[in-house]
């Protein structure tokens, strides 16, 4: 099980990213628009830099919803390989069969 503080920190980052997503998108569009003047584009870049760092989507870490483990994460199932194995062996995931040969 991951530390509760790490899980909560990641949840705060998700909320911040959702809150600032619209503003971040607008500023990025302005800064990428070639038809605007350099001063306007630079101003948009400066406003983008003033946004909280944790509001950037790239700072969000994919974590297992069962254990909070940050590595070996399956996006489709939203859990780590270890949690998948434990739940699969317990018969908690429908359609998952343990292979043996």
RAMO-V542702 format. One record per pair of residues at least 24 apart in sequence whose ideal C-beta (glycine too) atoms are under 8 Angstrom apart, sorted by the first residue. I is the first residue (numbers start at 0). GAP is how many residues later the second one is. Records with the same first field share a line. If there is no record, write none. Layout:
I=GAP + GAP
//
This chain:
0=66 + 67
1=61 + 62 + 65 + 66 + 67 + 68
2=65
5=62 + 64
6=56 + 61
9=50 + 51 + 53
11=42
12=41 + 42 + 46 + 47 + 48
13=46
15=36 + 38 + 39
16=37 + 38 + 39 + 40 + 42 + 43
18=36
19=31 + 32 + 35
20=36
22=28
23=24 + 27 + 31 + 32
26=24
//
